[in-house]
Amino acid sequence: MKAVVVDNYDSIDGISIKEIETPGISKGDVRVKVGAAAVGFVDGLKVQGLYQTKDPLPFVPGTEFAGIVDAVADDVTAFKPGISVIGMARSGALAEYISVPSAALKHLPPQVPFEAGASFQANYLTGLYALDARASLQAGEILLVLGAAGGVGIAAIQIGKLMGARVIAAASTAEKRDFAVRFGADQTIDYTKADWRDTLRELTGGHGPDVIFDPVGGDVALQAFRSIAWRGRHLVVGFASGTIPALAFNLPLLKGGALLGVDLAQIQKREPETHARLIAQLFDWLASGKLRPVVGKIVPFENFREAFKTMQSRSALGKMIVKFN
Ligand SMILES: NC(=O)c1ccc[n+]([C@@H]2O[C@H](COP(=O)([O-])OP(=O)(O)OC[C@H]3O[C@@H](n4cnc5c(N)ncnc54)[C@H](OP(=O)(O)O)[C@@H]3O)[C@@H](O)[C@H]2O)c1
């Protein structure tokens, strides 16, 4: 089969598609013919060896996918060949086939295309865990989403709206702010402007955001916290700006505010009941059509580099998708 293979941690131009052996199926495994795979910010770091954990070389990148079950181990009963599924794995999704334990798969609702399925789990689970389990976002509260047109930002907008919040989307370009409005943002802010906190104060009538969803970090995060409402909750989701901010401890004191960490990788292990509840909620929204995952740019498998480059150049809208024939 064909797969994107990382032989050495490298820039995306140094990585190519190779012919490798199709994965076998061990006890408990399901092999999926991949229809679409997602490329997120973390994938871009992983191929370069810049992520906090390193995949042992060589490896096939890609953690999220949707496709059709190709074969199952004898002891697997939950899935049959021909069924459409969504899956998550540590790596291996940017390939024509991937084998994973059956527990890593969920049934893809019939009306949901592969591209939407591959965009779904990681970002929407992160968003729901942050806004529900961590910030206890209430209907009517004001939610400020930083990096709002990015993969996880756009998911937070949609989930914030489903939870009844008023959502303000902060993004760097007019195209990104329009994209955020298309997917539910009530108002937008250009946070590259020096006076963006004044705009935020005006938009919130002096109240400030009750909850800040922050996948950006850096100076923007520090500025945002200075504007937070009394008893506000600032969700630490990521550092796409490349800088981990250092917040002076007097600010949470003065704001009666809280910094809340969010780590998708630890939810299932540390909070299995919460994980199960949130996954059930997400798949319920997905099946009923209440939540339609945003699909960013779709590129054919042969052009996988374009997916990485679009994201790495800060020009992606939503999650990048690699599509297979
Ligand atoms: N904690 C978790 O469990 C979890 C889960 C998923 C993602 N994350 C993290 O969340 C962050 C965003 O992930 P994503 O997949 O949403 O990425 P993305 O689609 O690339 O979006 C990131 C956004 O950050 C903004 N940004 C600001 N400065 C930037 C810079 N120097 N370079 C690139 N983007 C910059 C951009 O918006 P503007 O141009 O509008 O500023 C961009 O749209 C990453 O750090 C990722 O690791 C964490």
The ligand as an SDF file (V2000), in Angstrom:
LIG
                    3D

 48 52  0  0  0  0  0  0  0  0999 V2000
   -5.0030   20.6610   24.5430 N   0  0  0  0  0  0  0  0  0  0  0  0
   -5.4440   19.8180   23.6530 C   0  0  0  0  0  0  0  0  0  0  0  0
   -5.8780   18.7250   23.9670 O   0  0  0  0  0  0  0  0  0  0  0  0
   -5.4050   20.2290   22.2090 C   0  0  0  0  0  0  0  0  0  0  0  0
   -6.2360   19.6300   21.2520 C   0  0  0  0  0  0  0  0  0  0  0  0
   -6.2010   20.0990   19.9260 C   0  0  0  0  0  0  0  0  0  0  0  0
   -5.3120   21.1320   19.5880 C   0  0  0  0  0  0  0  0  0  0  0  0
   -4.4880   21.6420   20.5550 N   0  0  0  0  0  0  0  0  0  0  0  0
   -3.5550   22.7400   20.2680 C   0  0  0  0  0  0  0  0  0  0  0  0
   -4.2830   23.8590   19.8480 O   0  0  0  0  0  0  0  0  0  0  0  0
   -3.4690   24.6420   18.9930 C   0  0  0  0  0  0  0  0  0  0  0  0
   -4.2340   24.9190   17.7210 C   0  0  0  0  0  0  0  0  0  0  0  0
   -4.4490   23.7010   17.0110 O   0  0  0  0  0  0  0  0  0  0  0  0
   -5.2930   23.7190   15.6660 P   0  0  0  0  0  0  0  0  0  0  0  0
   -5.2660   22.3430   15.1290 O   0  0  0  0  0  0  0  0  0  0  0  0
   -6.5750   24.4230   15.8660 O   0  0  0  0  0  0  0  0  0  0  0  0
   -4.3270   24.6220   14.7530 O   0  0  0  0  0  0  0  0  0  0  0  0
   -4.7000   25.5480   13.5280 P   0  0  0  0  0  0  0  0  0  0  0  0
   -5.8660   25.0050   12.7940 O   0  0  0  0  0  0  0  0  0  0  0  0
   -3.4310   25.7730   12.8030 O   0  0  0  0  0  0  0  0  0  0  0  0
   -5.1670   26.9140   14.2220 O   0  0  0  0  0  0  0  0  0  0  0  0
   -4.3290   27.6360   15.0480 C   0  0  0  0  0  0  0  0  0  0  0  0
   -4.7320   29.1000   15.0200 C   0  0  0  0  0  0  0  0  0  0  0  0
   -3.8080   29.7950   15.8760 O   0  0  0  0  0  0  0  0  0  0  0  0
   -3.6250   31.0960   15.3920 C   0  0  0  0  0  0  0  0  0  0  0  0
   -2.2210   31.4890   15.4590 N   0  0  0  0  0  0  0  0  0  0  0  0
   -1.7380   32.5450   16.1360 C   0  0  0  0  0  0  0  0  0  0  0  0
   -0.4300   32.6580   15.9880 N   0  0  0  0  0  0  0  0  0  0  0  0
   -0.0440   31.6640   15.1700 C   0  0  0  0  0  0  0  0  0  0  0  0
    1.1970   31.2720   14.6260 C   0  0  0  0  0  0  0  0  0  0  0  0
    2.3320   31.9370   14.9100 N   0  0  0  0  0  0  0  0  0  0  0  0
    1.2210   30.1870   13.8180 N   0  0  0  0  0  0  0  0  0  0  0  0
    0.1040   29.4990   13.5480 C   0  0  0  0  0  0  0  0  0  0  0  0
   -1.1130   29.8250   14.0400 N   0  0  0  0  0  0  0  0  0  0  0  0
   -1.1860   30.9070   14.8440 C   0  0  0  0  0  0  0  0  0  0  0  0
   -4.1200   31.1270   13.9460 C   0  0  0  0  0  0  0  0  0  0  0  0
   -5.2190   32.0120   13.9170 O   0  0  0  0  0  0  0  0  0  0  0  0
   -5.0260   33.5530   13.5770 P   0  0  0  0  0  0  0  0  0  0  0  0
   -4.2530   33.6470   12.2980 O   0  0  0  0  0  0  0  0  0  0  0  0
   -6.4240   34.0100   13.4750 O   0  0  0  0  0  0  0  0  0  0  0  0
   -4.2840   34.1560   14.7350 O   0  0  0  0  0  0  0  0  0  0  0  0
   -4.6060   29.7140   13.6460 C   0  0  0  0  0  0  0  0  0  0  0  0
   -5.8460   29.7050   12.9700 O   0  0  0  0  0  0  0  0  0  0  0  0
   -2.1820   23.8640   18.7800 C   0  0  0  0  0  0  0  0  0  0  0  0
   -1.2010   24.3630   19.6550 O   0  0  0  0  0  0  0  0  0  0  0  0
   -2.5600   22.4510   19.1640 C   0  0  0  0  0  0  0  0  0  0  0  0
   -1.4490   21.7310   19.6290 O   0  0  0  0  0  0  0  0  0  0  0  0
   -4.5330   21.2210   21.8370 C   0  0  0  0  0  0  0  0  0  0  0  0
  1  2  1  0
  2  3  2  0
  2  4  1  0
  4  5  1  0
  4 48  2  0
  5  6  2  0
  6  7  1  0
  7  8  2  0
  8  9  1  0
  8 48  1  0
  9 10  1  0
  9 46  1  0
 10 11  1  0
 11 12  1  0
 11 44  1  0
 12 13  1  0
 13 14  1  0
 14 15  2  0
 14 16  1  0
 14 17  1  0
 17 18  1  0
 18 19  2  0
 18 20  1  0
 18 21  1  0
 21 22  1  0
 22 23  1  0
 23 24  1  0
 23 42  1  0
 24 25  1  0
 25 26  1  0
 25 36  1  0
 26 27  1  0
 26 35  1  0
 27 28  2  0
 28 29  1  0
 29 30  1  0
 29 35  2  0
 30 31  1  0
 30 32  2  0
 32 33  1  0
 33 34  2  0
 34 35  1  0
 36 37  1  0
 36 42  1  0
 37 38  1  0
 38 39  2  0
 38 40  1  0
 38 41  1  0
 42 43  1  0
 44 45  1  0
 44 46  1  0
 46 47  1  0
M  CHG  2   8   1  16  -1
M  END
$$$$
